[in-house]
Amino acid sequence: MTDTDYILETAVYAARAAGDLLISRMNEGRPKGVTGKGVLDYVTQADRDSEDTIREIVLSRHPGHSFLGEEGGLLPGAQDALWVVDPLDGTINYMSSLPIFSVSIGFMVKGVMEVGVVLDPSRDELFRAVRGKGAYLNDRKIRVNDVSELSRSIVITGFPHQVREHIEPYLAGFREIFKISAGIRRLGSAALDFCYTAAGRADGFWEPKLSKWDMAAGSLIATEAGGIVTDFAGTRDYLVSGSIIAAPPKIHPILLEIVQRTFLPEES
């Protein structure tokens, strides 16, 4: 087993353990211990316990690695080995027992994404990728759709609730994409948005002002499935900027042009 195989094995094991915990808690009824972190930004005890579960598994197998979790922040370790974790992506859905949420675990070496795992525990769907080795849904290899027209494309987005000062330029782009595309969907889990694009269930995903843990694993899965992933400026610095476009190669430039025309002038 190579080091990367062991990393992937750890990520899958940790994601499944966290997913089992989340499902068991959801079946108990509406989650208790909900607190607010900001505007429409909530955390449940299940978020915290899921992250604790993942961190304990990861660091027991890889002592000394760095660990960045949405709830606990950065636990420093080796500078060239970083786990980036969203223990419950889609908390608002989860709070309402809406079964669209995920566990996202990414692993980076010297700033480069090497392994990504996203688990949808409600559907028992495990999306995974290792850099240079393709993307998979359970045991089936996945690819983005070969589509070239936005008019034939379903596009996924997320609403920038936490940065409402950007709502007007976002809505300007939303309006243009809505008029041209076959439809827009909003699922509520950015990690799954990447994965659904990777698996051909949608033909693109865009959203501004995400956090690193929202994007780390999913961006690698979309890239390894043949998608193009950039920020709104068209660069690969999306983990820093927080703005993302992930789409098949022929659709990406169409979305990028619309977003640059409507959103970027607001940031300049």
DOFI-933102 format. One line per field, with one value per residue (C-alpha): residue number from 1; z, x, y. Coordinates in steps of 0.2 Angstrom, whole numbers. Last residue first. Example, Ala and Ser with C-alpha at 12.3 -4.5 7.8 and 13.67 -1.06 7.14 Angstrom:
# residues 2
i	[2, 1];
up	[36, 39];
east	[68, 62];
north	[-5, -22];
***
This chain:
# residues 268
i	[268, 267, 266, 265, 264, 263, 262, 261, 260, 259, 258, 257, 256, 255, 254, 253, 252, 251, 250, 249, 248, 247, 246, 245, 244, 243, 242, 241, 240, 239, 238, 237, 236, 235, 234, 233, 232, 231, 230, 229, 228, 227, 226, 225, 224, 223, 222, 221, 220, 219, 218, 217, 216, 215, 214, 213, 212, 211, 210, 209, 208, 207, 206, 205, 204, 203, 202, 201, 200, 199, 198, 197, 196, 195, 194, 193, 192, 191, 190, 189, 188, 187, 186, 185, 184, 183, 182, 181, 180, 179, 178, 177, 176, 175, 174, 173, 172, 171, 170, 169, 168, 167, 166, 165, 164, 163, 162, 161, 160, 159, 158, 157, 156, 155, 154, 153, 152, 151, 150, 149, 148, 147, 146, 145, 144, 143, 142, 141, 140, 139, 138, 137, 136, 135, 134, 133, 132, 131, 130, 129, 128, 127, 126, 125, 124, 123, 122, 121, 120, 119, 118, 117, 116, 115, 114, 113, 112, 111, 110, 109, 108, 107, 106, 105, 104, 103, 102, 101, 100, 99, 98, 97, 96, 95, 94, 93, 92, 91, 90, 89, 88, 87, 86, 85, 84, 83, 82, 81, 80, 79, 78, 77, 76, 75, 74, 73, 72, 71, 70, 69, 68, 67, 66, 65, 64, 63, 62, 61, 60, 59, 58, 57, 56, 55, 54, 53, 52, 51, 50, 49, 48, 47, 46, 45, 44, 43, 42, 41, 40, 39, 38, 37, 36, 35, 34, 33, 32, 31, 30, 29, 28, 27, 26, 25, 24, 23, 22, 21, 20, 19, 18, 17, 16, 15, 14, 13, 12, 11, 10, 9, 8, 7, 6, 5, 4, 3, 2, 1];
up	[-40, -31, -39, -56, -53, -52, -68, -82, -73, -69, -86, -95, -82, -85, -104, -101, -90, -102, -115, -102, -90, -75, -58, -55, -37, -26, -10, -15, -6, -11, -27, -32, -48, -59, -70, -60, -53, -46, -56, -58, -76, -76, -82, -67, -59, -58, -51, -37, -33, -31, -20, -7, -4, -8, 7, 19, 11, 14, 1, -5, -21, -29, -46, -51, -69, -80, -67, -64, -74, -60, -58, -58, -44, -35, -35, -29, -16, -8, -9, 1, 0, -15, -26, -44, -59, -76, -94, -95, -104, -94, -77, -81, -84, -69, -58, -64, -59, -43, -38, -42, -30, -16, -13, 2, 9, 13, 25, 14, -2, -11, -18, -36, -48, -66, -78, -95, -113, -115, -108, -124, -125, -116, -114, -96, -82, -79, -66, -63, -54, -38, -25, -36, -43, -49, -59, -55, -57, -40, -30, -30, -21, -21, -8, -11, 4, -1, 16, 20, 5, 7, 0, -1, -9, -10, -17, -16, -18, -4, 1, 2, 4, 10, 9, 19, 16, 25, 16, 17, 7, 17, 23, 41, 45, 55, 41, 28, 38, 42, 23, 24, 40, 46, 34, 34, 27, 31, 29, 26, 21, 37, 49, 63, 68, 74, 63, 67, 78, 69, 51, 53, 48, 53, 52, 52, 67, 70, 54, 60, 77, 69, 56, 67, 81, 69, 60, 76, 83, 67, 68, 86, 82, 68, 77, 92, 79, 70, 61, 49, 43, 48, 59, 71, 77, 90, 89, 104, 99, 82, 76, 78, 84, 66, 62, 76, 69, 51, 57, 67, 53, 41, 53, 53, 35, 32, 44, 35, 18, 23, 31, 16, 5, 16, 16, -3, -4, 6, -5, 0];
east	[-63, -75, -91, -83, -80, -98, -107, -95, -83, -98, -104, -88, -83, -100, -97, -78, -83, -96, -85, -72, -86, -89, -82, -83, -78, -75, -66, -51, -38, -45, -50, -32, -32, -36, -50, -54, -70, -60, -56, -61, -61, -69, -62, -68, -51, -55, -72, -65, -51, -63, -74, -61, -55, -70, -81, -66, -57, -72, -84, -86, -94, -103, -103, -107, -108, -116, -126, -129, -113, -104, -91, -105, -114, -98, -94, -112, -110, -96, -106, -120, -136, -144, -148, -153, -153, -161, -159, -147, -149, -161, -156, -137, -141, -152, -139, -125, -135, -140, -122, -118, -133, -129, -111, -114, -124, -108, -113, -129, -119, -132, -126, -126, -130, -131, -142, -136, -144, -145, -128, -122, -106, -110, -98, -104, -91, -84, -86, -77, -88, -83, -92, -93, -75, -63, -47, -30, -19, -23, -33, -52, -67, -86, -95, -114, -123, -139, -141, -123, -117, -98, -85, -67, -53, -34, -19, -24, -8, -3, 13, 3, -15, -29, -47, -62, -80, -95, -111, -129, -145, -157, -168, -170, -173, -157, -148, -153, -147, -131, -127, -108, -106, -89, -80, -62, -45, -31, -14, 3, 18, 18, 18, 7, -5, -23, -32, -50, -61, -78, -73, -59, -40, -29, -10, -1, 9, 1, -6, -17, -22, -22, -35, -46, -47, -50, -64, -73, -71, -77, -93, -95, -94, -106, -118, -118, -126, -118, -127, -123, -139, -131, -117, -111, -128, -130, -140, -139, -152, -155, -173, -177, -167, -165, -154, -142, -140, -137, -124, -115, -115, -108, -94, -88, -90, -80, -66, -64, -64, -51, -41, -41, -37, -22, -16, -17, -8, 6, 7, 0];
north	[230, 218, 224, 224, 205, 200, 204, 203, 191, 180, 179, 176, 162, 154, 153, 148, 134, 126, 119, 111, 104, 115, 121, 140, 145, 160, 157, 168, 158, 140, 147, 152, 142, 157, 162, 178, 170, 156, 141, 122, 114, 97, 81, 70, 73, 91, 89, 77, 89, 103, 93, 88, 106, 117, 119, 116, 131, 143, 149, 167, 166, 151, 143, 125, 117, 104, 94, 76, 73, 64, 78, 91, 81, 80, 98, 103, 89, 98, 114, 107, 117, 110, 125, 121, 132, 127, 124, 139, 156, 166, 158, 161, 180, 182, 173, 184, 199, 191, 188, 206, 212, 199, 204, 214, 199, 190, 176, 172, 170, 159, 143, 137, 122, 123, 112, 113, 112, 131, 132, 124, 113, 97, 82, 79, 77, 60, 47, 30, 18, 9, 21, 37, 38, 52, 50, 44, 60, 67, 55, 56, 50, 51, 40, 38, 29, 39, 48, 47, 58, 55, 67, 61, 71, 66, 75, 94, 104, 117, 108, 91, 93, 80, 83, 77, 82, 74, 78, 85, 83, 72, 86, 82, 101, 103, 93, 105, 119, 110, 107, 102, 92, 87, 100, 94, 100, 88, 96, 88, 100, 111, 96, 100, 114, 111, 124, 128, 118, 119, 120, 108, 111, 97, 97, 80, 75, 58, 50, 35, 42, 59, 55, 44, 57, 71, 63, 58, 75, 83, 73, 77, 96, 95, 84, 96, 108, 123, 137, 151, 159, 176, 172, 158, 153, 138, 122, 111, 99, 91, 89, 70, 55, 50, 64, 59, 41, 48, 60, 47, 35, 48, 52, 34, 33, 49, 43, 26, 35, 47, 34, 23, 38, 42, 24, 23, 39, 32, 17, 0];
***
